[in-house]
C-alpha cells in the first residue's frame, strides 16, 4: 500500500496558484516525495509553483543545499527572491 502524499499542484502561469485557490490535488508518485511551494519574485512580479518533489532529485538536493536543514528558506538574487517550502503532510503546500 502506498503512503505517498497528496499535494496541491499548479504552475507559475496560473494566477490561482498564488493563494492556492481552485488548484488541483495530485497523488505523488513515490513514498519519499514531499509537497513543495516555490515563490519567485522578479522585480514587481510574483509567481508561485506548487507540486510534489522527490527527495532523490538533483533539484531537491540543490535547493536543500541553498536553504540548509530547514524546510523553508529564501535565496536572494539580483532583482529577485526565490523562497521554497517543503512539507510532509497531505495538501500542506
PDB file of N, CA, C and O in Angstrom:
ATOM      1  N   UNK A   1       0.832  -1.182   0.000  1.00  0.00           N
ATOM      2  CA  UNK A   1       0.000   0.000   0.000  1.00  0.00           C
ATOM      3  C   UNK A   1       0.878   1.247   0.000  1.00  0.00           C
ATOM      4  O   UNK A   1       1.837   1.339   0.767  1.00  0.00           O
ATOM      5  N   UNK A   2       0.552   2.188  -0.850  1.00  0.00           N
ATOM      6  CA  UNK A   2       1.335   3.409  -0.978  1.00  0.00           C
ATOM      7  C   UNK A   2       1.002   4.399   0.135  1.00  0.00           C
ATOM      8  O   UNK A   2      -0.156   4.561   0.521  1.00  0.00           O
ATOM      9  N   UNK A   3       2.029   5.045   0.633  1.00  0.00           N
ATOM     10  CA  UNK A   3       1.850   6.098   1.630  1.00  0.00           C
ATOM     11  C   UNK A   3       2.189   7.460   1.031  1.00  0.00           C
ATOM     12  O   UNK A   3       2.455   8.417   1.758  1.00  0.00           O
ATOM     13  N   UNK A   4       2.180   7.541  -0.298  1.00  0.00           N
ATOM     14  CA  UNK A   4       2.546   8.783  -0.977  1.00  0.00           C
ATOM     15  C   UNK A   4       1.576   9.905  -0.615  1.00  0.00           C
ATOM     16  O   UNK A   4       0.383   9.681  -0.410  1.00  0.00           O
ATOM     17  N   UNK A   5       2.116  11.099  -0.545  1.00  0.00           N
ATOM     18  CA  UNK A   5       1.332  12.279  -0.183  1.00  0.00           C
ATOM     19  C   UNK A   5       0.407  12.728  -1.301  1.00  0.00           C
ATOM     20  O   UNK A   5       0.597  12.380  -2.467  1.00  0.00           O
ATOM     21  N   UNK A   6      -0.592  13.502  -0.926  1.00  0.00           N
ATOM     22  CA  UNK A   6      -1.388  14.267  -1.875  1.00  0.00           C
ATOM     23  C   UNK A   6      -0.932  15.714  -1.747  1.00  0.00           C
ATOM     24  O   UNK A   6      -0.899  16.266  -0.647  1.00  0.00           O
ATOM     25  N   UNK A   7      -0.580  16.328  -2.876  1.00  0.00           N
ATOM     26  CA  UNK A   7      -0.094  17.705  -2.860  1.00  0.00           C
ATOM     27  C   UNK A   7      -0.913  18.576  -3.795  1.00  0.00           C
ATOM     28  O   UNK A   7      -1.425  18.113  -4.814  1.00  0.00           O
ATOM     29  N   UNK A   8      -1.025  19.841  -3.432  1.00  0.00           N
ATOM     30  CA  UNK A   8      -1.617  20.812  -4.344  1.00  0.00           C
ATOM     31  C   UNK A   8      -0.656  20.975  -5.514  1.00  0.00           C
ATOM     32  O   UNK A   8       0.561  20.936  -5.332  1.00  0.00           O
ATOM     33  N   UNK A   9      -1.198  21.157  -6.708  1.00  0.00           N
ATOM     34  CA  UNK A   9      -0.343  21.314  -7.872  1.00  0.00           C
ATOM     35  C   UNK A   9      -0.872  22.415  -8.774  1.00  0.00           C
ATOM     36  O   UNK A   9      -2.057  22.448  -9.105  1.00  0.00           O
ATOM     37  N   UNK A  10       0.014  23.312  -9.165  1.00  0.00           N
ATOM     38  CA  UNK A  10      -0.307  24.373 -10.114  1.00  0.00           C
ATOM     39  C   UNK A  10       1.009  24.956 -10.620  1.00  0.00           C
ATOM     40  O   UNK A  10       2.039  24.887  -9.949  1.00  0.00           O
ATOM     41  N   UNK A  11       0.949  25.524 -11.802  1.00  0.00           N
ATOM     42  CA  UNK A  11       2.143  26.067 -12.440  1.00  0.00           C
ATOM     43  C   UNK A  11       2.203  27.582 -12.273  1.00  0.00           C
ATOM     44  O   UNK A  11       1.215  28.222 -11.913  1.00  0.00           O
ATOM     45  N   UNK A  12       3.373  28.138 -12.541  1.00  0.00           N
ATOM     46  CA  UNK A  12       3.620  29.556 -12.318  1.00  0.00           C
ATOM     47  C   UNK A  12       2.705  30.472 -13.127  1.00  0.00           C
ATOM     48  O   UNK A  12       2.465  31.605 -12.712  1.00  0.00           O
ATOM     49  N   UNK A  13       2.190  30.019 -14.259  1.00  0.00           N
ATOM     50  CA  UNK A  13       1.350  30.882 -15.089  1.00  0.00           C
ATOM     51  C   UNK A  13      -0.117  30.876 -14.648  1.00  0.00           C
ATOM     52  O   UNK A  13      -0.954  31.505 -15.296  1.00  0.00           O
ATOM     53  N   UNK A  14      -0.435  30.182 -13.566  1.00  0.00           N
ATOM     54  CA  UNK A  14      -1.801  30.089 -13.055  1.00  0.00           C
ATOM     55  C   UNK A  14      -1.991  31.127 -11.943  1.00  0.00           C
ATOM     56  O   UNK A  14      -1.385  30.994 -10.879  1.00  0.00           O
ATOM     57  N   UNK A  15      -2.825  32.169 -12.166  1.00  0.00           N
ATOM     58  CA  UNK A  15      -2.997  33.201 -11.133  1.00  0.00           C
ATOM     59  C   UNK A  15      -3.605  32.670  -9.833  1.00  0.00           C
ATOM     60  O   UNK A  15      -3.396  33.268  -8.778  1.00  0.00           O
ATOM     61  N   UNK A  16      -4.350  31.564  -9.883  1.00  0.00           N
ATOM     62  CA  UNK A  16      -4.928  30.976  -8.670  1.00  0.00           C
ATOM     63  C   UNK A  16      -3.871  30.316  -7.786  1.00  0.00           C
ATOM     64  O   UNK A  16      -4.130  30.019  -6.620  1.00  0.00           O
ATOM     65  N   UNK A  17      -2.696  30.090  -8.333  1.00  0.00           N
ATOM     66  CA  UNK A  17      -1.642  29.383  -7.599  1.00  0.00           C
ATOM     67  C   UNK A  17      -1.107  30.211  -6.424  1.00  0.00           C
ATOM     68  O   UNK A  17      -0.678  29.652  -5.414  1.00  0.00           O
ATOM     69  N   UNK A  18      -1.132  31.525  -6.556  1.00  0.00           N
ATOM     70  CA  UNK A  18      -0.582  32.385  -5.511  1.00  0.00           C
ATOM     71  C   UNK A  18      -1.214  32.100  -4.152  1.00  0.00           C
ATOM     72  O   UNK A  18      -0.503  31.970  -3.155  1.00  0.00           O
ATOM     73  N   UNK A  19      -2.530  32.003  -4.105  1.00  0.00           N
ATOM     74  CA  UNK A  19      -3.236  31.747  -2.843  1.00  0.00           C
ATOM     75  C   UNK A  19      -3.713  30.308  -2.719  1.00  0.00           C
ATOM     76  O   UNK A  19      -4.409  29.964  -1.763  1.00  0.00           O
ATOM     77  N   UNK A  20      -3.346  29.470  -3.672  1.00  0.00           N
ATOM     78  CA  UNK A  20      -3.733  28.049  -3.702  1.00  0.00           C
ATOM     79  C   UNK A  20      -5.242  27.872  -3.786  1.00  0.00           C
ATOM     80  O   UNK A  20      -5.789  26.899  -3.266  1.00  0.00           O
ATOM     81  N   UNK A  21      -5.910  28.811  -4.438  1.00  0.00           N
ATOM     82  CA  UNK A  21      -7.354  28.704  -4.666  1.00  0.00           C
ATOM     83  C   UNK A  21      -7.608  27.959  -5.970  1.00  0.00           C
ATOM     84  O   UNK A  21      -6.909  28.177  -6.959  1.00  0.00           O
ATOM     85  N   UNK A  22      -8.590  27.094  -5.974  1.00  0.00           N
ATOM     86  CA  UNK A  22      -9.001  26.385  -7.197  1.00  0.00           C
ATOM     87  C   UNK A  22      -7.845  25.660  -7.886  1.00  0.00           C
ATOM     88  O   UNK A  22      -7.760  25.657  -9.114  1.00  0.00           O
ATOM     89  N   UNK A  23      -6.963  25.050  -7.107  1.00  0.00           N
ATOM     90  CA  UNK A  23      -5.852  24.299  -7.689  1.00  0.00           C
ATOM     91  C   UNK A  23      -6.141  22.805  -7.595  1.00  0.00           C
ATOM     92  O   UNK A  23      -6.943  22.364  -6.772  1.00  0.00           O
ATOM     93  N   UNK A  24      -5.484  22.047  -8.437  1.00  0.00           N
ATOM     94  CA  UNK A  24      -5.683  20.600  -8.445  1.00  0.00           C
ATOM     95  C   UNK A  24      -4.894  19.939  -7.319  1.00  0.00           C
ATOM     96  O   UNK A  24      -3.922  20.496  -6.808  1.00  0.00           O
ATOM     97  N   UNK A  25      -5.331  18.749  -6.947  1.00  0.00           N
ATOM     98  CA  UNK A  25      -4.632  17.915  -5.962  1.00  0.00           C
ATOM     99  C   UNK A  25      -4.174  16.667  -6.702  1.00  0.00           C
ATOM    100  O   UNK A  25      -4.936  16.085  -7.475  1.00  0.00           O
ATOM    101  N   UNK A  26      -2.935  16.259  -6.468  1.00  0.00           N
ATOM    102  CA  UNK A  26      -2.484  15.025  -7.107  1.00  0.00           C
ATOM    103  C   UNK A  26      -1.761  14.142  -6.111  1.00  0.00           C
ATOM    104  O   UNK A  26      -1.161  14.615  -5.146  1.00  0.00           O
ATOM    105  N   UNK A  27      -1.833  12.855  -6.369  1.00  0.00           N
ATOM    106  CA  UNK A  27      -1.118  11.857  -5.566  1.00  0.00           C
ATOM    107  C   UNK A  27       0.325  11.831  -6.050  1.00  0.00           C
ATOM    108  O   UNK A  27       0.580  11.646  -7.240  1.00  0.00           O
ATOM    109  N   UNK A  28       1.267  12.016  -5.138  1.00  0.00           N
ATOM    110  CA  UNK A  28       2.678  11.930  -5.505  1.00  0.00           C
ATOM    111  C   UNK A  28       3.000  10.499  -5.923  1.00  0.00           C
ATOM    112  O   UNK A  28       2.295   9.560  -5.555  1.00  0.00           O
ATOM    113  N   UNK A  29       4.059  10.346  -6.687  1.00  0.00           N
ATOM    114  CA  UNK A  29       4.392   9.041  -7.250  1.00  0.00           C
ATOM    115  C   UNK A  29       5.127   8.127  -6.280  1.00  0.00           C
ATOM    116  O   UNK A  29       4.987   6.906  -6.350  1.00  0.00           O
ATOM    117  N   UNK A  30       5.906   8.706  -5.380  1.00  0.00           N
ATOM    118  CA  UNK A  30       6.770   7.897  -4.518  1.00  0.00           C
ATOM    119  C   UNK A  30       6.528   8.209  -3.045  1.00  0.00           C
ATOM    120  O   UNK A  30       6.089   9.304  -2.693  1.00  0.00           O
ATOM    121  N   UNK A  31       6.818   7.242  -2.200  1.00  0.00           N
ATOM    122  CA  UNK A  31       6.655   7.431  -0.760  1.00  0.00           C
ATOM    123  C   UNK A  31       7.620   8.469  -0.190  1.00  0.00           C
ATOM    124  O   UNK A  31       7.358   9.024   0.877  1.00  0.00           O
ATOM    125  N   UNK A  32       8.737   8.745  -0.883  1.00  0.00           N
ATOM    126  CA  UNK A  32       9.703   9.716  -0.368  1.00  0.00           C
ATOM    127  C   UNK A  32       9.519  11.102  -0.988  1.00  0.00           C
ATOM    128  O   UNK A  32      10.362  11.978  -0.791  1.00  0.00           O
ATOM    129  N   UNK A  33       8.430  11.313  -1.734  1.00  0.00           N
ATOM    130  CA  UNK A  33       8.134  12.638  -2.275  1.00  0.00           C
ATOM    131  C   UNK A  33       7.631  13.547  -1.163  1.00  0.00           C
ATOM    132  O   UNK A  33       7.057  13.092  -0.174  1.00  0.00           O
ATOM    133  N   UNK A  34       7.859  14.834  -1.347  1.00  0.00           N
ATOM    134  CA  UNK A  34       7.357  15.847  -0.423  1.00  0.00           C
ATOM    135  C   UNK A  34       6.578  16.878  -1.220  1.00  0.00           C
ATOM    136  O   UNK A  34       6.792  17.033  -2.423  1.00  0.00           O
ATOM    137  N   UNK A  35       5.689  17.571  -0.564  1.00  0.00           N
ATOM    138  CA  UNK A  35       4.997  18.690  -1.200  1.00  0.00           C
ATOM    139  C   UNK A  35       5.926  19.906  -1.141  1.00  0.00           C
ATOM    140  O   UNK A  35       6.690  20.068  -0.189  1.00  0.00           O
ATOM    141  N   UNK A  36       5.852  20.757  -2.167  1.00  0.00           N
ATOM    142  CA  UNK A  36       6.662  21.968  -2.137  1.00  0.00           C
ATOM    143  C   UNK A  36       5.895  23.151  -2.709  1.00  0.00           C
ATOM    144  O   UNK A  36       4.953  23.002  -3.488  1.00  0.00           O
ATOM    145  N   UNK A  37       6.335  24.327  -2.294  1.00  0.00           N
ATOM    146  CA  UNK A  37       5.860  25.587  -2.840  1.00  0.00           C
ATOM    147  C   UNK A  37       7.091  26.418  -3.169  1.00  0.00           C
ATOM    148  O   UNK A  37       8.017  26.510  -2.363  1.00  0.00           O
ATOM    149  N   UNK A  38       7.100  27.024  -4.351  1.00  0.00           N
ATOM    150  CA  UNK A  38       8.196  27.894  -4.779  1.00  0.00           C
ATOM    151  C   UNK A  38       7.611  29.257  -5.120  1.00  0.00           C
ATOM    152  O   UNK A  38       6.849  29.390  -6.077  1.00  0.00           O
ATOM    153  N   UNK A  39       7.969  30.267  -4.334  1.00  0.00           N
ATOM    154  CA  UNK A  39       7.594  31.648  -4.606  1.00  0.00           C
ATOM    155  C   UNK A  39       8.764  32.306  -5.329  1.00  0.00           C
ATOM    156  O   UNK A  39       9.895  32.283  -4.843  1.00  0.00           O
ATOM    157  N   UNK A  40       8.492  32.883  -6.473  1.00  0.00           N
ATOM    158  CA  UNK A  40       9.519  33.520  -7.296  1.00  0.00           C
ATOM    159  C   UNK A  40       9.139  34.982  -7.475  1.00  0.00           C
ATOM    160  O   UNK A  40       8.142  35.294  -8.127  1.00  0.00           O
ATOM    161  N   UNK A  41       9.934  35.877  -6.896  1.00  0.00           N
ATOM    162  CA  UNK A  41       9.697  37.311  -7.095  1.00  0.00           C
ATOM    163  C   UNK A  41      10.804  37.848  -7.979  1.00  0.00           C
ATOM    164  O   UNK A  41      11.986  37.764  -7.645  1.00  0.00           O
ATOM    165  N   UNK A  42      10.404  38.401  -9.108  1.00  0.00           N
ATOM    166  CA  UNK A  42      11.340  39.040 -10.018  1.00  0.00           C
ATOM    167  C   UNK A  42      10.817  40.443 -10.281  1.00  0.00           C
ATOM    168  O   UNK A  42       9.742  40.612 -10.856  1.00  0.00           O
ATOM    169  N   UNK A  43      11.579  41.452  -9.859  1.00  0.00           N
ATOM    170  CA  UNK A  43      11.091  42.823  -9.976  1.00  0.00           C
ATOM    171  C   UNK A  43       9.823  42.977  -9.166  1.00  0.00           C
ATOM    172  O   UNK A  43       9.806  42.675  -7.973  1.00  0.00           O
ATOM    173  N   UNK A  44       8.754  43.447  -9.805  1.00  0.00           N
ATOM    174  CA  UNK A  44       7.481  43.608  -9.098  1.00  0.00           C
ATOM    175  C   UNK A  44       6.539  42.428  -9.328  1.00  0.00           C
ATOM    176  O   UNK A  44       5.425  42.414  -8.805  1.00  0.00           O
ATOM    177  N   UNK A  45       6.977  41.440 -10.105  1.00  0.00           N
ATOM    178  CA  UNK A  45       6.133  40.280 -10.386  1.00  0.00           C
ATOM    179  C   UNK A  45       6.359  39.141  -9.413  1.00  0.00           C
ATOM    180  O   UNK A  45       7.482  38.896  -8.971  1.00  0.00           O
ATOM    181  N   UNK A  46       5.282  38.451  -9.086  1.00  0.00           N
ATOM    182  CA  UNK A  46       5.358  37.283  -8.197  1.00  0.00           C
ATOM    183  C   UNK A  46       4.686  36.110  -8.893  1.00  0.00           C
ATOM    184  O   UNK A  46       3.587  36.238  -9.432  1.00  0.00           O
ATOM    185  N   UNK A  47       5.356  34.974  -8.874  1.00  0.00           N
ATOM    186  CA  UNK A  47       4.736  33.748  -9.387  1.00  0.00           C
ATOM    187  C   UNK A  47       4.966  32.637  -8.373  1.00  0.00           C
ATOM    188  O   UNK A  47       5.894  32.691  -7.567  1.00  0.00           O
ATOM    189  N   UNK A  48       4.109  31.635  -8.430  1.00  0.00           N
ATOM    190  CA  UNK A  48       4.155  30.535  -7.467  1.00  0.00           C
ATOM    191  C   UNK A  48       3.988  29.228  -8.213  1.00  0.00           C
ATOM    192  O   UNK A  48       3.230  29.139  -9.180  1.00  0.00           O
ATOM    193  N   UNK A  49       4.706  28.215  -7.753  1.00  0.00           N
ATOM    194  CA  UNK A  49       4.525  26.857  -8.268  1.00  0.00           C
ATOM    195  C   UNK A  49       4.346  25.931  -7.076  1.00  0.00           C
ATOM    196  O   UNK A  49       5.040  26.067  -6.069  1.00  0.00           O
ATOM    197  N   UNK A  50       3.414  24.989  -7.190  1.00  0.00           N
ATOM    198  CA  UNK A  50       3.151  24.008  -6.132  1.00  0.00           C
ATOM    199  C   UNK A  50       3.103  22.630  -6.772  1.00  0.00           C
ATOM    200  O   UNK A  50       2.540  22.468  -7.854  1.00  0.00           O
ATOM    201  N   UNK A  51       3.691  21.628  -6.109  1.00  0.00           N
ATOM    202  CA  UNK A  51       3.676  20.275  -6.664  1.00  0.00           C
ATOM    203  C   UNK A  51       4.356  19.317  -5.690  1.00  0.00           C
ATOM    204  O   UNK A  51       4.674  19.674  -4.556  1.00  0.00           O
ATOM    205  N   UNK A  52       4.571  18.082  -6.166  1.00  0.00           N
ATOM    206  CA  UNK A  52       5.364  17.068  -5.463  1.00  0.00           C
ATOM    207  C   UNK A  52       6.810  17.180  -5.941  1.00  0.00           C
ATOM    208  O   UNK A  52       7.066  17.605  -7.067  1.00  0.00           O
ATOM    209  N   UNK A  53       7.740  16.803  -5.092  1.00  0.00           N
ATOM    210  CA  UNK A  53       9.138  16.706  -5.496  1.00  0.00           C
ATOM    211  C   UNK A  53       9.755  15.524  -4.759  1.00  0.00           C
ATOM    212  O   UNK A  53       9.509  15.323  -3.570  1.00  0.00           O
ATOM    213  N   UNK A  54      10.546  14.758  -5.466  1.00  0.00           N
ATOM    214  CA  UNK A  54      11.217  13.612  -4.860  1.00  0.00           C
ATOM    215  C   UNK A  54      12.478  14.070  -4.142  1.00  0.00           C
ATOM    216  O   UNK A  54      13.218  14.912  -4.650  1.00  0.00           O
ATOM    217  N   UNK A  55      12.717  13.520  -2.974  1.00  0.00           N
ATOM    218  CA  UNK A  55      13.933  13.855  -2.231  1.00  0.00           C
ATOM    219  C   UNK A  55      15.176  13.279  -2.894  1.00  0.00           C
ATOM    220  O   UNK A  55      16.295  13.591  -2.485  1.00  0.00           O
ATOM    221  N   UNK A  56      14.996  12.445  -3.909  1.00  0.00           N
ATOM    222  CA  UNK A  56      16.128  11.862  -4.631  1.00  0.00           C
ATOM    223  C   UNK A  56      16.581  12.702  -5.818  1.00  0.00           C
ATOM    224  O   UNK A  56      17.608  12.393  -6.422  1.00  0.00           O
ATOM    225  N   UNK A  57      15.843  13.760  -6.174  1.00  0.00           N
ATOM    226  CA  UNK A  57      16.175  14.530  -7.373  1.00  0.00           C
ATOM    227  C   UNK A  57      17.295  15.528  -7.113  1.00  0.00           C
ATOM    228  O   UNK A  57      17.512  15.968  -5.984  1.00  0.00           O
ATOM    229  N   UNK A  58      17.996  15.869  -8.177  1.00  0.00           N
ATOM    230  CA  UNK A  58      19.058  16.870  -8.099  1.00  0.00           C
ATOM    231  C   UNK A  58      18.489  18.235  -7.713  1.00  0.00           C
ATOM    232  O   UNK A  58      19.134  18.985  -6.980  1.00  0.00           O
ATOM    233  N   UNK A  59      17.290  18.569  -8.196  1.00  0.00           N
ATOM    234  CA  UNK A  59      16.673  19.858  -7.853  1.00  0.00           C
ATOM    235  C   UNK A  59      16.435  19.971  -6.348  1.00  0.00           C
ATOM    236  O   UNK A  59      16.766  20.990  -5.742  1.00  0.00           O
ATOM    237  N   UNK A  60      15.866  18.932  -5.747  1.00  0.00           N
ATOM    238  CA  UNK A  60      15.609  18.949  -4.302  1.00  0.00           C
ATOM    239  C   UNK A  60      16.922  19.106  -3.531  1.00  0.00           C
ATOM    240  O   UNK A  60      17.010  19.917  -2.610  1.00  0.00           O
ATOM    241  N   UNK A  61      17.924  18.343  -3.904  1.00  0.00           N
ATOM    242  CA  UNK A  61      19.208  18.392  -3.198  1.00  0.00           C
ATOM    243  C   UNK A  61      19.870  19.759  -3.335  1.00  0.00           C
ATOM    244  O   UNK A  61      20.470  20.251  -2.379  1.00  0.00           O
ATOM    245  N   UNK A  62      19.769  20.385  -4.523  1.00  0.00           N
ATOM    246  CA  UNK A  62      20.348  21.705  -4.725  1.00  0.00           C
ATOM    247  C   UNK A  62      19.632  22.744  -3.856  1.00  0.00           C
ATOM    248  O   UNK A  62      20.278  23.579  -3.223  1.00  0.00           O
ATOM    249  N   UNK A  63      18.299  22.692  -3.830  1.00  0.00           N
ATOM    250  CA  UNK A  63      17.536  23.639  -3.016  1.00  0.00           C
ATOM    251  C   UNK A  63      17.879  23.461  -1.541  1.00  0.00           C
ATOM    252  O   UNK A  63      18.057  24.451  -0.831  1.00  0.00           O
ATOM    253  N   UNK A  64      17.975  22.223  -1.066  1.00  0.00           N
ATOM    254  CA  UNK A  64      18.320  21.977   0.340  1.00  0.00           C
ATOM    255  C   UNK A  64      19.722  22.487   0.661  1.00  0.00           C
ATOM    256  O   UNK A  64      19.965  22.957   1.772  1.00  0.00           O
ATOM    257  N   UNK A  65      20.650  22.401  -0.298  1.00  0.00           N
ATOM    258  CA  UNK A  65      21.984  22.971  -0.068  1.00  0.00           C
ATOM    259  C   UNK A  65      21.891  24.486   0.102  1.00  0.00           C
ATOM    260  O   UNK A  65      22.625  25.066   0.903  1.00  0.00           O
ATOM    261  N   UNK A  66      20.995  25.127  -0.644  1.00  0.00           N
ATOM    262  CA  UNK A  66      20.851  26.576  -0.572  1.00  0.00           C
ATOM    263  C   UNK A  66      20.163  27.033   0.709  1.00  0.00           C
ATOM    264  O   UNK A  66      20.571  28.030   1.306  1.00  0.00           O
ATOM    265  N   UNK A  67      19.122  26.316   1.139  1.00  0.00           N
ATOM    266  CA  UNK A  67      18.348  26.774   2.307  1.00  0.00           C
ATOM    267  C   UNK A  67      18.751  26.081   3.604  1.00  0.00           C
ATOM    268  O   UNK A  67      18.295  26.474   4.678  1.00  0.00           O
ATOM    269  N   UNK A  68      19.589  25.064   3.521  1.00  0.00           N
ATOM    270  CA  UNK A  68      20.062  24.394   4.727  1.00  0.00           C
ATOM    271  C   UNK A  68      19.113  23.314   5.215  1.00  0.00           C
ATOM    272  O   UNK A  68      18.331  22.765   4.439  1.00  0.00           O
ATOM    273  N   UNK A  69      19.184  23.015   6.494  1.00  0.00           N
ATOM    274  CA  UNK A  69      18.435  21.895   7.058  1.00  0.00           C
ATOM    275  C   UNK A  69      16.964  22.212   7.313  1.00  0.00           C
ATOM    276  O   UNK A  69      16.168  21.302   7.550  1.00  0.00           O
ATOM    277  N   UNK A  70      16.596  23.486   7.267  1.00  0.00           N
ATOM    278  CA  UNK A  70      15.197  23.868   7.491  1.00  0.00           C
ATOM    279  C   UNK A  70      14.342  23.422   6.306  1.00  0.00           C
ATOM    280  O   UNK A  70      14.869  23.097   5.242  1.00  0.00           O
ATOM    281  N   UNK A  71      13.042  23.408   6.493  1.00  0.00           N
ATOM    282  CA  UNK A  71      12.122  23.061   5.411  1.00  0.00           C
ATOM    283  C   UNK A  71      11.609  24.279   4.666  1.00  0.00           C
ATOM    284  O   UNK A  71      10.741  24.153   3.802  1.00  0.00           O
ATOM    285  N   UNK A  72      12.128  25.452   4.984  1.00  0.00           N
ATOM    286  CA  UNK A  72      11.765  26.646   4.226  1.00  0.00           C
ATOM    287  C   UNK A  72      12.913  27.637   4.295  1.00  0.00           C
ATOM    288  O   UNK A  72      13.699  27.655   5.242  1.00  0.00           O
ATOM    289  N   UNK A  73      12.982  28.453   3.267  1.00  0.00           N
ATOM    290  CA  UNK A  73      14.023  29.463   3.229  1.00  0.00           C
ATOM    291  C   UNK A  73      13.985  30.209   1.916  1.00  0.00           C
ATOM    292  O   UNK A  73      13.342  29.786   0.956  1.00  0.00           O
ATOM    293  N   UNK A  74      14.692  31.337   1.892  1.00  0.00           N
ATOM    294  CA  UNK A  74      14.719  32.185   0.705  1.00  0.00           C
ATOM    295  C   UNK A  74      16.155  32.404   0.251  1.00  0.00           C
ATOM    296  O   UNK A  74      17.095  32.369   1.045  1.00  0.00           O
ATOM    297  N   UNK A  75      16.295  32.629  -1.044  1.00  0.00           N
ATOM    298  CA  UNK A  75      17.592  32.904  -1.653  1.00  0.00           C
ATOM    299  C   UNK A  75      17.457  34.206  -2.432  1.00  0.00           C
ATOM    300  O   UNK A  75      16.632  34.313  -3.339  1.00  0.00           O
ATOM    301  N   UNK A  76      18.276  35.200  -2.071  1.00  0.00           N
ATOM    302  CA  UNK A  76      18.256  36.474  -2.787  1.00  0.00           C
ATOM    303  C   UNK A  76      19.047  36.338  -4.080  1.00  0.00           C
ATOM    304  O   UNK A  76      20.042  35.617  -4.151  1.00  0.00           O
ATOM    305  N   UNK A  77      18.582  37.045  -5.092  1.00  0.00           N
ATOM    306  CA  UNK A  77      19.327  37.150  -6.342  1.00  0.00           C
ATOM    307  C   UNK A  77      19.130  38.559  -6.878  1.00  0.00           C
ATOM    308  O   UNK A  77      18.293  39.301  -6.364  1.00  0.00           O
ATOM    309  N   UNK A  78      19.884  38.941  -7.897  1.00  0.00           N
ATOM    310  CA  UNK A  78      19.761  40.279  -8.458  1.00  0.00           C
ATOM    311  C   UNK A  78      18.321  40.491  -8.923  1.00  0.00           C
ATOM    312  O   UNK A  78      17.793  39.704  -9.709  1.00  0.00           O
ATOM    313  N   UNK A  79      17.698  41.549  -8.438  1.00  0.00           N
ATOM    314  CA  UNK A  79      16.309  41.908  -8.787  1.00  0.00           C
ATOM    315  C   UNK A  79      15.299  40.817  -8.471  1.00  0.00           C
ATOM    316  O   UNK A  79      14.248  40.750  -9.109  1.00  0.00           O
ATOM    317  N   UNK A  80      15.594  39.968  -7.503  1.00  0.00           N
ATOM    318  CA  UNK A  80      14.617  38.922  -7.226  1.00  0.00           C
ATOM    319  C   UNK A  80      14.863  38.171  -5.942  1.00  0.00           C
ATOM    320  O   UNK A  80      15.831  38.409  -5.220  1.00  0.00           O
ATOM    321  N   UNK A  81      13.950  37.255  -5.682  1.00  0.00           N
ATOM    322  CA  UNK A  81      13.993  36.439  -4.478  1.00  0.00           C
ATOM    323  C   UNK A  81      13.271  35.127  -4.764  1.00  0.00           C
ATOM    324  O   UNK A  81      12.167  35.133  -5.310  1.00  0.00           O
ATOM    325  N   UNK A  82      13.877  34.022  -4.405  1.00  0.00           N
ATOM    326  CA  UNK A  82      13.248  32.705  -4.512  1.00  0.00           C
ATOM    327  C   UNK A  82      13.041  32.178  -3.100  1.00  0.00           C
ATOM    328  O   UNK A  82      13.979  32.135  -2.305  1.00  0.00           O
ATOM    329  N   UNK A  83      11.811  31.776  -2.789  1.00  0.00           N
ATOM    330  CA  UNK A  83      11.507  31.192  -1.486  1.00  0.00           C
ATOM    331  C   UNK A  83      10.910  29.806  -1.687  1.00  0.00           C
ATOM    332  O   UNK A  83      10.039  29.612  -2.535  1.00  0.00           O
ATOM    333  N   UNK A  84      11.384  28.852  -0.905  1.00  0.00           N
ATOM    334  CA  UNK A  84      10.965  27.460  -1.026  1.00  0.00           C
ATOM    335  C   UNK A  84      10.430  26.967   0.308  1.00  0.00           C
ATOM    336  O   UNK A  84      10.945  27.324   1.368  1.00  0.00           O
ATOM    337  N   UNK A  85       9.395  26.145   0.246  1.00  0.00           N
ATOM    338  CA  UNK A  85       8.862  25.482   1.430  1.00  0.00           C
ATOM    339  C   UNK A  85       8.583  24.027   1.079  1.00  0.00           C
ATOM    340  O   UNK A  85       7.966  23.735   0.054  1.00  0.00           O
ATOM    341  N   UNK A  86       9.037  23.122   1.928  1.00  0.00           N
ATOM    342  CA  UNK A  86       8.772  21.690   1.778  1.00  0.00           C
ATOM    343  C   UNK A  86       7.949  21.236   2.975  1.00  0.00           C
ATOM    344  O   UNK A  86       8.132  21.738   4.083  1.00  0.00           O
ATOM    345  N   UNK A  87       7.044  20.287   2.756  1.00  0.00           N
ATOM    346  CA  UNK A  87       6.251  19.765   3.863  1.00  0.00           C
ATOM    347  C   UNK A  87       5.863  18.315   3.580  1.00  0.00           C
ATOM    348  O   UNK A  87       5.899  17.866   2.435  1.00  0.00           O
ATOM    349  N   UNK A  88       5.499  17.601   4.619  1.00  0.00           N
ATOM    350  CA  UNK A  88       5.253  16.157   4.513  1.00  0.00           C
ATOM    351  C   UNK A  88       3.883  15.741   5.029  1.00  0.00           C
ATOM    352  O   UNK A  88       3.734  14.665   5.608  1.00  0.00           O
ATOM    353  N   UNK A  89       2.889  16.586   4.823  1.00  0.00           N
ATOM    354  CA  UNK A  89       1.508  16.263   5.170  1.00  0.00           C
ATOM    355  C   UNK A  89       0.646  16.442   3.930  1.00  0.00           C
ATOM    356  O   UNK A  89       0.981  17.245   3.059  1.00  0.00           O
ATOM    357  N   UNK A  90      -0.437  15.722   3.835  1.00  0.00           N
ATOM    358  CA  UNK A  90      -1.316  15.857   2.683  1.00  0.00           C
ATOM    359  C   UNK A  90      -1.794  17.296   2.508  1.00  0.00           C
ATOM    360  O   UNK A  90      -2.256  17.930   3.456  1.00  0.00           O
ATOM    361  N   UNK A  91      -1.676  17.792   1.294  1.00  0.00           N
ATOM    362  CA  UNK A  91      -2.175  19.119   0.882  1.00  0.00           C
ATOM    363  C   UNK A  91      -1.610  20.251   1.727  1.00  0.00           C
ATOM    364  O   UNK A  91      -2.271  21.273   1.907  1.00  0.00           O
ATOM    365  N   UNK A  92      -0.412  20.089   2.242  1.00  0.00           N
ATOM    366  CA  UNK A  92       0.183  21.083   3.133  1.00  0.00           C
ATOM    367  C   UNK A  92       0.803  22.259   2.388  1.00  0.00           C
ATOM    368  O   UNK A  92       1.200  23.247   3.007  1.00  0.00           O
ATOM    369  N   UNK A  93       0.889  22.160   1.077  1.00  0.00           N
ATOM    370  CA  UNK A  93       1.532  23.231   0.328  1.00  0.00           C
ATOM    371  C   UNK A  93       0.522  24.175  -0.281  1.00  0.00           C
ATOM    372  O   UNK A  93       0.900  25.138  -0.947  1.00  0.00           O
TER     373      UNK A  93
END
